[in-house]
């Protein structure tokens, strides 16, 4: 039973994959790529239709037809594709709109454009002003078609109305925000060629180009109507698109409009057929591959571009050019922020606050200059500039915190090192004011040079207090310790001069020093006045000269030197006796005053 169940599952999966393969291979039909949401206010992507685009590896161009509902957009697309109504886009003759969202013809038309093989897709859009929809939904359809297409055919029945011009407000904003950039730079996307197509043109007199020209002339507004002012602004701004627009007209194909799908070219008006072929050539001549940020898009890239645009257009209650500007500036903003972070990362922390501020200003200016050159949009780009400035400020706050941490870390380390140094100088074996002053100066200089940043002021105060306290304590103990050392030194030299070197001058000098320190000073000087006496200053100077100098530091070398001298004296006393007899080192302490030893007599 387990084997049969596995076989059944395998058969079902095989059938499903086979049916999916057949569905994917059948591209000779129209597919929805954008659908309305249940509320019919926003748009969502249709994954089934997107597969027809993803498979394309060539550069892609899109030709979109927009216009009011029941204006013959689907029929026009079938005519441009040379398809019948049965096999092409669905054509309806009822009051309700036939097309919902945006549809694409599954088989692209392959064209050679500027030496590049390009796959051209035809897009059918849901008509404006149909029943049961909001104006916001129509605006989103119009906006998406405007941004996606390489050629935008504005299909209008018979004439141009004020409402038709008003709907171009989004296209005009795009022109103002994106189209004014220099070609060859990192442009957001190439503008769509706008084709004003007037269908069922039976009006006499002016040509369709003159009709469009007159329709775009400013309307007098003596009463100051805001709606007229808005449309006039759109008229003024349409001049920005310049060569991007052209006009064309098509006569009525046949009087029996409901039977058009059943008629062949032989049954249609010859003038219409001729004009239709001219329209095909016109559309082919202005079609160019879709360029986004300086590169052609293949199928996958085109779908990703659509997803970006749709996400931006669905933001908020109404679609806005500003949201599109934000989408295209997002990548540039991230690159500029990365550039700022890279520049600040090269700064070696810690730094003084002013130096860090200068580095921040330089890095910010460089990032802002790059953004100014590469950003998209004019009016709406201000929001992106503000966003970049805010993110740079946030990044700068992090740098400030890092600078404060590094400054505190280094200053604390220097403070601790100097504190340890001062503690070591307090307990010198041989007290030396010169050595203390040298260590004090070294700590002060190293701290002043190496402690930088915002923590320096705080640690400077702590450092001065600590150094001042250490200096006062050292001076307080210095004279007392030096006095005791000199007393001990005099006694040692008495022993050395009497028993080791046997040099009476050394012994006498040591006794004089001892008597002076222990008797004369106590009898005639107080403990305080002693340290201010010139004699004491002479003694201190002599002591400092002997104990510490840049060449010799007795506090460090006293024990090794003492050991060496002791070894030398022992060697001399032991080995010198055998070599030179029993003579003393100095004749002053020689016990044998006669010439020779006389033998002892009875």
C-alpha positions as CSV (number, residue, x, y, z in Angstrom):
1,X,0.0,0.0,0.0
2,X,2.9,2.4,0.7
3,X,4.3,1.8,-2.7
4,X,1.0,2.5,-4.4
5,X,0.6,5.7,-2.4
6,X,4.0,7.0,-3.4
7,X,3.2,6.2,-7.1
8,X,-0.1,8.1,-6.8
9,X,1.7,11.2,-5.3
10,X,4.4,11.0,-8.0
11,X,1.7,10.8,-10.8
12,X,-0.1,13.9,-9.3
13,X,3.1,15.9,-9.1
14,X,4.0,14.9,-12.7
15,X,0.6,16.0,-14.0
16,X,0.8,19.3,-12.2
17,X,4.3,20.0,-13.5
18,X,3.2,19.0,-17.0
19,X,0.2,21.3,-16.9
20,X,2.3,24.2,-15.5
21,X,4.9,23.7,-18.3
22,X,2.2,23.8,-21.0
23,X,0.7,26.9,-19.4
24,X,4.1,28.6,-19.3
25,X,4.9,27.6,-22.9
26,X,1.7,29.1,-24.2
27,X,2.8,32.7,-24.5
28,X,0.6,33.6,-27.5
29,X,-1.9,35.3,-25.3
30,X,-2.4,38.3,-23.0
31,X,-1.4,38.0,-19.3
32,X,-2.2,40.3,-16.4
33,X,1.0,41.7,-14.8
34,X,-0.7,44.3,-12.5
35,X,-4.1,43.8,-10.8
36,X,-6.3,45.9,-8.6
37,X,-6.6,45.1,-4.9
38,X,-10.0,44.1,-3.6
39,X,-10.8,47.7,-2.7
40,X,-9.9,48.8,-6.2
41,X,-7.7,51.7,-4.9
42,X,-4.2,50.2,-5.0
43,X,-2.3,47.8,-7.3
44,X,-0.5,44.5,-6.9
45,X,1.6,42.4,-9.1
46,X,0.3,39.3,-10.9
47,X,3.0,36.6,-10.7
48,X,1.7,34.6,-13.6
49,X,2.1,37.5,-16.1
50,X,5.5,38.5,-14.7
51,X,6.9,35.1,-15.8
52,X,6.4,36.1,-19.4
53,X,8.8,39.0,-18.8
54,X,11.3,37.3,-16.6
55,X,12.3,34.9,-19.3
56,X,13.6,37.6,-21.6
57,X,17.4,38.1,-21.6
58,X,17.5,40.9,-24.2
59,X,17.0,44.5,-23.4
60,X,13.3,45.3,-23.0
61,X,11.1,48.1,-24.4
62,X,7.5,48.6,-23.4
63,X,4.8,50.3,-25.4
64,X,1.8,51.2,-23.3
65,X,-1.6,52.6,-24.4
66,X,-3.5,54.7,-21.8
67,X,-6.7,56.6,-22.1
68,X,-10.4,56.8,-21.0
69,X,-12.4,53.5,-20.8
70,X,-14.3,52.4,-23.9
71,X,-11.9,54.5,-26.1
72,X,-10.6,51.5,-28.2
73,X,-7.2,50.9,-26.5
74,X,-7.3,47.1,-26.7
75,X,-8.5,47.2,-30.3
76,X,-5.6,49.6,-31.1
77,X,-3.1,47.3,-29.6
78,X,-4.4,44.3,-31.6
79,X,-4.1,46.5,-34.7
80,X,-0.5,47.3,-33.9
81,X,0.3,43.7,-33.2
82,X,-1.7,42.5,-36.3
83,X,-3.9,40.3,-34.2
84,X,-7.5,39.5,-34.4
85,X,-9.8,40.2,-31.4
86,X,-10.1,36.5,-30.8
87,X,-6.4,35.9,-30.3
88,X,-5.2,39.2,-29.0
89,X,-6.2,41.5,-26.2
90,X,-9.8,41.1,-25.1
91,X,-12.2,43.7,-26.7
92,X,-15.5,44.4,-25.1
93,X,-18.5,46.2,-26.4
94,X,-20.4,46.6,-23.2
95,X,-20.5,49.7,-20.9
96,X,-18.1,48.1,-18.3
97,X,-14.4,48.2,-18.9
98,X,-12.9,45.0,-20.3
99,X,-9.3,45.3,-19.1
100,X,-8.6,45.3,-15.3
101,X,-5.2,46.6,-14.2
102,X,-2.3,46.2,-16.8
103,X,-2.0,43.4,-19.2
104,X,1.0,42.4,-21.4
105,X,1.1,40.4,-24.7
106,X,3.1,37.3,-24.0
107,X,5.1,37.2,-27.2
108,X,7.3,40.2,-27.5
109,X,8.1,41.7,-30.9
110,X,11.8,41.4,-31.6
111,X,13.4,44.6,-33.1
112,X,16.9,45.7,-34.0
113,X,17.3,49.1,-32.3
114,X,20.6,51.0,-32.6
115,X,22.4,47.7,-33.2
116,X,20.9,46.0,-30.2
117,X,18.3,43.2,-30.4
118,X,15.4,44.4,-28.3
119,X,12.3,42.6,-27.1
120,X,9.3,45.0,-27.3
121,X,6.3,44.3,-25.1
122,X,2.8,45.9,-25.6
123,X,0.9,46.9,-22.5
124,X,-2.9,47.4,-22.3
125,X,-4.1,49.5,-19.3
126,X,-7.4,49.8,-17.6
127,X,-9.3,52.9,-18.8
128,X,-9.9,56.0,-16.9
129,X,-13.2,57.2,-15.5
130,X,-14.9,53.8,-15.5
131,X,-17.7,53.0,-13.0
132,X,-16.8,51.8,-9.5
133,X,-13.3,53.2,-9.3
134,X,-11.6,56.1,-7.5
135,X,-9.5,58.8,-9.2
136,X,-6.6,57.6,-7.1
137,X,-6.7,54.2,-8.7
138,X,-6.7,55.8,-12.2
139,X,-3.7,58.0,-11.1
140,X,-1.8,54.9,-10.1
141,X,-2.5,53.1,-13.4
142,X,-1.4,56.2,-15.3
143,X,1.7,56.7,-13.1
144,X,2.9,53.1,-13.4
145,X,2.4,53.1,-17.2
146,X,4.2,56.4,-17.5
147,X,7.3,55.1,-15.6
148,X,7.4,51.6,-17.1
149,X,6.9,52.4,-20.8
150,X,9.4,53.5,-23.5
151,X,6.5,54.8,-25.6
152,X,3.3,56.1,-24.0
153,X,0.4,56.3,-26.4
154,X,-2.2,58.7,-25.0
155,X,-5.3,57.3,-26.8
156,X,-8.1,60.0,-26.9
157,X,-11.4,59.8,-28.7
158,X,-12.0,62.6,-31.2
159,X,-10.5,65.6,-29.3
160,X,-8.5,66.8,-26.3
161,X,-10.3,67.9,-23.2
162,X,-9.2,69.8,-20.1
163,X,-9.4,66.6,-18.0
164,X,-7.1,64.9,-20.5
165,X,-4.5,67.6,-19.9
166,X,-5.0,67.5,-16.2
167,X,-4.1,63.8,-16.1
168,X,-0.7,64.6,-17.5
169,X,0.2,66.3,-14.2
170,X,2.1,63.2,-13.1
171,X,4.0,62.9,-16.4
172,X,4.9,66.6,-16.1
173,X,6.2,66.1,-12.5
174,X,8.3,63.2,-13.7
175,X,9.6,65.4,-16.5
176,X,10.5,68.1,-14.1
177,X,12.1,65.7,-11.6
178,X,13.9,63.2,-13.8
179,X,14.0,64.2,-17.4
180,X,16.1,67.3,-17.0
181,X,19.3,65.4,-16.2
182,X,22.2,65.1,-18.6
183,X,22.3,61.9,-20.7
184,X,25.3,59.7,-20.1
185,X,25.2,60.2,-16.3
186,X,23.5,57.9,-13.8
187,X,20.0,58.8,-14.9
188,X,17.0,57.3,-13.2
189,X,15.2,56.3,-16.3
190,X,14.8,57.6,-19.9
191,X,11.5,59.5,-20.4
192,X,8.7,57.8,-22.3
193,X,7.9,59.2,-25.7
194,X,4.4,60.7,-25.5
195,X,2.3,60.1,-28.6
196,X,-1.0,62.0,-28.6
197,X,-3.3,59.7,-30.6
198,X,-6.6,61.2,-31.6
199,X,-8.9,58.4,-32.8
200,X,-12.0,58.6,-35.1
201,X,-10.7,62.0,-36.3
202,X,-13.4,63.3,-38.5
203,X,-13.0,67.0,-37.6
204,X,-12.2,69.3,-40.4
205,X,-9.7,72.2,-40.5
206,X,-6.7,72.1,-38.1
207,X,-4.3,69.2,-38.1
208,X,-4.0,67.0,-35.0
209,X,-0.6,68.6,-34.3
210,X,-2.1,72.1,-34.3
211,X,-5.0,70.8,-32.2
212,X,-2.5,69.6,-29.5
213,X,-0.6,72.8,-29.8
214,X,-3.7,74.9,-29.3
215,X,-4.9,72.7,-26.5
216,X,-1.7,73.3,-24.6
217,X,-1.9,77.1,-24.8
218,X,-2.6,78.9,-21.6
219,X,-6.3,79.5,-20.8
220,X,-7.2,83.1,-19.7
221,X,-8.1,83.1,-16.0
222,X,-9.4,86.5,-15.2
223,X,-11.4,85.2,-12.3
224,X,-8.4,83.4,-10.7
225,X,-9.9,79.9,-10.8
226,X,-7.5,77.6,-9.0
227,X,-8.3,74.6,-11.2
228,X,-7.5,76.6,-14.4
229,X,-4.3,77.8,-12.8
230,X,-3.3,74.3,-12.1
231,X,-4.0,73.2,-15.7
232,X,-2.1,76.2,-17.0
233,X,0.9,75.2,-14.9
234,X,0.7,71.8,-16.4
235,X,0.6,73.4,-19.9
236,X,3.7,75.5,-19.1
237,X,5.5,72.5,-17.7
238,X,4.8,70.3,-20.8
239,X,7.3,72.4,-22.6
240,X,10.0,70.6,-20.6
241,X,9.3,67.3,-22.4
242,X,10.2,69.1,-25.7
243,X,11.0,66.6,-28.4
244,X,9.5,63.8,-26.2
245,X,6.0,64.3,-27.6
246,X,4.3,64.0,-31.0
247,X,0.7,63.9,-32.3
248,X,-1.0,61.5,-34.6
249,X,-4.6,60.9,-35.7
250,X,-6.5,57.8,-36.9
251,X,-9.8,58.1,-38.7
252,X,-12.7,55.8,-37.9
253,X,-12.1,52.3,-39.2
254,X,-15.7,51.6,-40.1
255,X,-19.1,52.9,-39.2
256,X,-20.1,49.6,-37.7
257,X,-17.9,49.9,-34.6
258,X,-19.4,46.8,-32.8
259,X,-18.4,44.7,-35.8
260,X,-14.8,45.8,-36.1
261,X,-13.4,42.6,-34.6
262,X,-15.1,40.6,-37.3
263,X,-13.7,42.6,-40.2
264,X,-10.5,42.1,-42.2
265,X,-8.3,44.9,-43.6
266,X,-10.1,44.7,-46.9
267,X,-13.4,45.7,-45.2
268,X,-11.9,48.6,-43.3
269,X,-11.5,52.2,-44.5
270,X,-8.4,52.3,-46.7
271,X,-7.4,55.6,-45.2
272,X,-7.5,54.1,-41.8
273,X,-5.4,51.1,-42.9
274,X,-2.8,53.5,-44.4
275,X,-2.7,55.7,-41.3
276,X,-2.5,52.6,-39.1
277,X,0.6,51.4,-40.9
278,X,2.1,54.9,-40.6
279,X,1.4,54.8,-36.9
280,X,3.2,51.4,-36.6
281,X,6.3,53.0,-38.3
282,X,6.1,56.0,-36.0
283,X,5.9,53.9,-32.9
284,X,8.8,51.7,-34.1
285,X,10.9,54.8,-34.9
286,X,10.6,56.3,-31.4
287,X,10.9,53.0,-29.4
288,X,14.1,52.6,-27.4
289,X,15.1,50.0,-24.8
290,X,14.2,50.9,-21.3
291,X,17.2,52.5,-19.5
292,X,17.2,52.7,-15.7
293,X,20.2,54.2,-13.9
294,X,22.3,54.1,-17.0
295,X,21.7,50.5,-18.1
296,X,19.3,48.5,-20.3
297,X,17.0,46.2,-18.4
298,X,16.4,42.5,-19.1
299,X,13.4,40.6,-18.0
300,X,14.3,40.0,-14.3
301,X,15.6,43.6,-13.9
302,X,12.4,45.0,-15.5
303,X,10.3,43.1,-13.0
304,X,12.4,44.3,-10.1
305,X,12.0,47.8,-11.4
306,X,8.2,47.4,-11.5
307,X,8.2,46.1,-8.0
308,X,10.1,49.2,-6.8
309,X,7.8,51.6,-8.7
310,X,4.6,49.8,-7.5
311,X,5.8,49.9,-3.9
312,X,6.4,53.6,-4.1
313,X,3.1,54.4,-5.9
314,X,1.1,52.4,-3.3
315,X,2.6,54.5,-0.4
316,X,0.2,56.9,1.2
317,X,-3.3,57.8,0.1
318,X,-2.3,59.1,-3.4
319,X,0.6,58.3,-5.7
320,X,3.2,61.0,-5.7
321,X,6.3,61.8,-7.7
322,X,8.1,62.4,-4.4
323,X,7.7,58.7,-3.5
324,X,9.3,57.8,-6.8
325,X,12.1,60.2,-6.2
326,X,12.7,58.6,-2.8
327,X,13.0,55.2,-4.5
328,X,15.6,56.3,-7.0
329,X,17.5,58.3,-4.5
330,X,17.6,55.5,-2.0
331,X,20.6,53.8,-3.5
332,X,22.4,57.1,-4.0
333,X,21.7,58.1,-0.5
334,X,23.1,54.8,0.8
335,X,26.2,55.2,-1.3
336,X,26.7,58.8,0.0
337,X,26.2,57.7,3.6
338,X,28.7,54.9,3.0
339,X,31.2,57.4,1.5
340,X,30.8,59.6,4.7
341,X,31.3,56.6,7.0
342,X,34.4,55.5,5.0
343,X,35.9,59.0,5.2
344,X,35.2,59.2,9.0
345,X,36.6,55.7,9.5
346,X,40.0,56.9,8.2
347,X,40.1,59.5,11.1
348,X,42.3,58.3,13.9
349,X,40.5,58.7,17.2
350,X,40.6,60.3,19.6
351,X,40.7,63.8,18.3
352,X,40.1,67.2,19.7
353,X,36.5,68.3,19.3
354,X,37.2,71.0,16.8
355,X,39.4,68.7,14.7
356,X,36.7,66.0,14.7
357,X,34.1,68.7,13.7
358,X,36.4,69.8,10.8
359,X,36.7,66.2,9.6
360,X,32.9,65.8,9.9
361,X,32.3,68.9,7.9
362,X,34.8,67.8,5.1
363,X,33.3,64.3,4.9
364,X,29.7,65.6,4.9
365,X,30.5,68.2,2.2
366,X,32.1,65.4,0.0
367,X,29.0,63.2,0.5
368,X,26.6,66.1,-0.1
369,X,28.5,67.1,-3.3
370,X,28.3,63.5,-4.6
371,X,24.6,63.4,-3.8
372,X,24.1,66.8,-5.5
373,X,25.7,65.5,-8.7
374,X,23.9,62.1,-8.7
375,X,20.5,62.6,-7.1
376,X,17.2,62.5,-9.0
377,X,14.5,65.1,-8.7
378,X,14.5,68.8,-8.1
379,X,11.7,69.9,-5.8
380,X,11.1,66.5,-4.2
381,X,14.8,65.8,-3.8
382,X,14.8,68.2,-0.8
383,X,13.3,65.4,1.3
384,X,16.1,63.1,0.3
385,X,18.7,65.8,1.1
386,X,17.1,66.2,4.5
387,X,17.1,62.5,5.0
388,X,20.8,62.2,4.1
389,X,21.6,65.1,6.4
390,X,19.7,63.4,9.3
391,X,21.5,60.0,8.7
392,X,24.9,61.8,8.5
393,X,24.1,63.5,11.8
394,X,23.2,60.1,13.4
395,X,26.4,58.6,12.1
396,X,28.3,61.6,13.4
397,X,26.7,61.1,16.9
398,X,28.1,57.6,16.9
399,X,31.6,59.0,15.9
400,X,31.3,61.5,18.7
401,X,30.5,58.7,21.2
402,X,33.4,56.6,19.9
403,X,35.7,59.7,20.2
404,X,34.6,60.3,23.8
405,X,35.2,56.6,24.6
406,X,38.7,56.5,23.0
407,X,39.6,59.8,24.6
408,X,38.5,58.6,28.0
409,X,40.3,55.3,27.6
410,X,43.6,56.9,26.6
411,X,43.4,59.7,29.2
412,X,42.6,57.2,31.9
413,X,45.5,55.0,30.9
414,X,47.9,58.0,31.0
415,X,46.5,59.2,34.3
416,X,46.9,55.7,35.9
417,X,50.4,55.5,34.5
418,X,51.4,58.9,35.9
419,X,49.8,58.0,39.2
420,X,51.9,54.8,39.4
421,X,55.0,56.8,38.4
422,X,54.4,59.3,41.2
423,X,53.9,56.5,43.7
424,X,57.2,55.0,42.7
425,X,59.0,58.3,43.0
426,X,57.6,58.7,46.5
427,X,59.6,55.7,47.7
428,X,63.0,56.2,46.1
429,X,65.8,54.4,47.9
430,X,67.9,57.5,47.5
431,X,65.7,60.6,47.6
432,X,66.4,62.9,44.6
433,X,64.5,66.1,43.9
434,X,66.0,66.2,40.4
435,X,64.8,62.7,39.6
436,X,61.3,63.5,41.0
437,X,61.2,66.7,38.9
438,X,62.3,64.8,35.8
439,X,59.6,62.2,36.3
440,X,57.0,64.9,37.1
441,X,57.9,66.7,33.9
442,X,57.8,63.5,31.8
443,X,54.3,62.7,33.1
444,X,53.1,66.2,32.5
445,X,54.4,66.3,28.9
446,X,53.3,62.8,27.9
447,X,49.8,63.6,29.3
448,X,49.6,66.9,27.5
449,X,50.7,65.4,24.2
450,X,48.9,62.1,24.2
451,X,45.7,62.8,26.0
452,X,43.4,64.4,23.4
453,X,39.7,64.7,22.8
454,X,36.7,65.7,24.9
455,X,37.9,64.0,28.0
456,X,41.1,65.9,28.2
457,X,39.7,68.9,30.1
458,X,38.3,66.7,32.9
459,X,41.4,64.6,33.2
460,X,43.6,67.6,33.1
461,X,42.0,68.8,36.3
462,X,42.4,65.4,37.9
463,X,46.0,65.2,36.7
464,X,46.9,68.6,38.1
465,X,45.4,67.8,41.5
466,X,47.2,64.4,41.6
467,X,50.6,65.9,40.6
468,X,50.3,68.7,43.0
469,X,49.4,66.4,45.8
470,X,52.3,64.1,44.9
471,X,54.8,67.0,44.7
472,X,53.7,68.4,48.1
473,X,54.0,65.0,49.7
474,X,57.5,64.4,48.2
475,X,58.8,67.8,49.2
476,X,57.5,67.3,52.7
477,X,59.3,63.9,53.1
478,X,62.3,64.8,51.0
479,X,64.4,66.9,53.5
480,X,63.7,64.6,56.4
481,X,64.7,61.5,54.4
482,X,67.7,63.2,53.0
483,X,68.9,64.3,56.5
484,X,68.6,60.7,57.7
485,X,70.4,59.4,54.6
486,X,73.3,61.8,55.1
487,X,73.6,60.8,58.8
488,X,73.7,57.1,57.8
489,X,76.1,57.9,55.0
490,X,78.5,59.7,57.3
491,X,78.6,56.7,59.7
492,X,79.2,54.3,56.8
493,X,82.1,56.4,55.5
494,X,83.6,56.4,59.0
495,X,83.6,52.6,59.0
496,X,84.9,52.5,55.4
497,X,87.7,55.0,56.0
498,X,88.8,53.4,59.3
499,X,88.6,49.7,58.6
500,X,88.4,49.2,54.9
501,X,90.2,51.9,53.0
502,X,92.2,53.0,56.1
503,X,92.4,56.5,54.9
504,X,92.2,59.0,57.8
505,X,91.1,61.9,55.7
506,X,87.9,60.0,54.7
507,X,87.2,59.0,58.3
508,X,87.8,62.6,59.5
509,X,85.6,64.1,56.9
510,X,82.8,61.6,57.7
511,X,83.1,62.4,61.4
512,X,82.9,66.2,60.7
513,X,79.7,65.6,58.6
514,X,78.2,63.4,61.3
515,X,79.0,65.9,64.1
516,X,77.7,68.8,62.0
517,X,74.4,67.0,61.3
518,X,73.8,65.7,64.8
519,X,75.1,68.4,67.1
520,X,75.7,71.7,65.4
521,X,72.4,71.8,63.5
522,X,70.4,70.8,66.6
523,X,72.1,73.3,68.8
524,X,71.9,76.4,66.5
525,X,69.2,75.7,63.9
526,X,65.7,74.5,64.2
527,X,64.4,71.7,62.0
528,X,62.5,74.2,59.8
529,X,65.3,76.8,59.5
530,X,67.8,74.1,58.6
531,X,66.2,73.5,55.3
532,X,66.5,77.2,54.3
533,X,70.1,77.6,55.3
534,X,72.7,78.1,52.5
535,X,74.9,75.4,53.9
536,X,72.0,72.9,53.7
537,X,71.3,74.0,50.1
538,X,75.0,73.4,49.3
539,X,74.7,69.9,50.8
540,X,71.5,69.2,48.9
541,X,73.1,70.4,45.6
542,X,76.1,68.1,46.2
543,X,73.8,65.2,47.0
544,X,71.7,65.8,43.9
545,X,74.8,65.9,41.7
546,X,76.0,62.6,43.1
547,X,72.7,60.8,43.2
548,X,71.0,61.6,39.9
549,X,72.2,62.9,36.6
550,X,71.2,62.0,33.0
551,X,74.2,59.8,32.8
552,X,74.1,58.0,36.2
553,X,71.2,57.2,38.4
554,X,72.5,56.0,41.8
555,X,69.0,55.0,42.9
556,X,69.1,52.4,40.2
557,X,72.8,51.5,40.2
558,X,73.7,52.0,43.9
559,X,73.3,48.3,44.9
560,X,75.2,46.9,41.8
561,X,78.0,49.5,42.3
562,X,78.1,48.7,46.0
563,X,78.4,45.0,45.3
564,X,81.1,45.6,42.7
565,X,83.1,47.8,45.1
566,X,82.7,45.2,47.9
567,X,84.0,42.5,45.7
568,X,86.9,44.6,44.6
569,X,87.8,45.5,48.2
570,X,87.5,41.8,49.3
571,X,89.7,40.8,46.4
572,X,92.2,43.4,47.2
573,X,92.3,42.5,50.9
574,X,92.6,38.8,50.2
575,X,94.8,38.6,47.2
576,X,96.7,41.8,47.8
577,X,98.1,40.4,51.1
578,X,99.7,37.4,49.5
579,X,101.2,39.5,46.7
580,X,102.4,42.6,48.6
581,X,102.8,41.1,52.1
582,X,101.2,42.4,55.2
583,X,101.5,46.1,54.4
584,X,98.4,48.2,54.9
585,X,96.8,50.0,52.1
586,X,97.8,53.3,53.5
587,X,100.9,53.9,55.6
588,X,98.9,56.0,58.2
589,X,97.6,52.8,59.8
590,X,100.8,50.7,59.4
591,X,101.6,49.2,62.9
592,X,105.3,48.5,62.0
593,X,107.2,51.8,62.3
594,X,110.7,50.3,62.5
595,X,112.7,49.0,59.6
596,X,113.0,45.3,60.2
597,X,111.5,42.9,62.7
598,X,113.9,42.1,65.5
599,X,114.0,38.6,66.9
600,X,112.5,38.3,70.4
601,X,115.2,37.9,73.2
602,X,115.1,36.5,76.6
